[in-house]
Amino acid sequence: MWKKILLVTLLLATVLSFAKTPKDTLVIAANTEIFITLDPAVCYETFAAAVVTSAYSGLTKIEPVNGVLTPVPDLAEKWEVVQEGDVTVWTFYLRKGLVFANGDPLTAEDVVFSFKRVLTINKSPAWLFNELGLTKENMDQTIIAKDPLTVVLKTKPLARNIVLSIIAPPWGGVVNKKVVLANQVNNDLGEAYLTDKSEGAGPFIIVEWKRKEQVIMQSNPKYWAGEPPLKKIIIKDVPEETTQFLLVQKGDVDIAWNITTEQAAQLRETKGGNIRLVTTPEQSNEYVAMNCGWGPFKDEKVRLAIKYAIDYDAIINSVMRGFAILNQNFMPIGYFGYIELNPFKRDVQKAKQLLTEAGYPNGFEVEIITSTTDIRRNEAIIVQSNLADIGIKANIVQMPSSEMYAKYRQQGHQMIIAGWGIDYPDPDALAKPFANYRVKQLAWRNMWYDDHAADLAEKAGVELNDEKRAQMYKELQEYWITRSAFAMLYQPVGFWAVSNDVVGFERAVEGYTLTFDFTKISKK
């Protein structure tokens, strides 16, 4: 009998206990539904891009330097820039002895092939190369291998930080030309082949992607900067946030990637335990926008009244549970040229006074459109209540994102609550959409046709002197904050539940959603 009791006890102990993940292996629980492809010329989804960036190196890479996201040397150890008329000639010098993960030498020809491949395949990332003046039509003249260790790019005149940021991975990741061409099907340049594997020179190798199951990466011992501390990374597909949270609490995984705001708040308030909360400012923003071509919003004072009416703290603390940063600027924290500008606090009397001065003492009726998420609905409800306090009747209309953005792109809205994700870490990526109506993005959609703002955005985008460029952005930010069509609500904060055995995750995640560095992570 005692043997049976012992056996049952041992079986129960096995079920209730767990084995720690191996010391050289990082196990992540995440919803991988957003993964479409792992091809650097095609991938444009944030989490998948973090995986792609780990498998490919580019001429440059993005690193936080003194709190600012900065392009630094990667495969190219140095570069030179020369202005020739209306063309900027970039000469990049590759490090000697570079090899791909399979041992093949990496040369300038691979870099040229990779950049031309992005333009030829012409999927989502291609527009970024077009921004530099590189196109499918001119690529043979603008993307050149001068010799095995020298790459020449001929771009339109742009601030250096823009060019160096855009050519970084994921889309600037260099692929092995020989292997990719050997595996192409119907002249697809290896697009099908690279969907679920990697042929790069990054710190990791993607060895397997089974959809709705897992992604497995292993370290690259031939990585030019040295093999990373982690030897293997396993991303398990776990769609439910609650399950992810339970797995990291039990120790079955090291990181829960997609926990809920409530779980993050719970973890923030819990002291001790075997897991911790890691947060970082995300590279995006949330805003209210007003169509300056519609009725009352033609008047700058009405737009200013809206900015004073909104209770920003309530949205951050109530809707976001504190996982957001008050940032009323169009530029995120951690960018070149950023200045802190938060002049607006809820001031009902001031808002009413501005409405009266504009000729609307009794307010007016307006429609607010937004998407169907809980966060957007709750934000809209607070804004609706805030506007009611100054006599404005706001009617909320929620609709699918596809329908909302279709209406927005046609300038068919009155007010909108939406967000903006950033494509590359330079102020140009924000100044263009938010201040320059000529590029026909956000300022244009809201009919904010301000030539002074547009001129400043354009001039700053091509200014080569950093000191002058920073001054231009300072002037633009100070001008934009009171005159624009936008009331910036907050800059989101990303969060993860991380095992205390994981070291360096805080450094790895700095700069997410534009960069994520698995090489900075190790385990106790």
Disulfide bonds with the S-S distance in Angstrom:
none
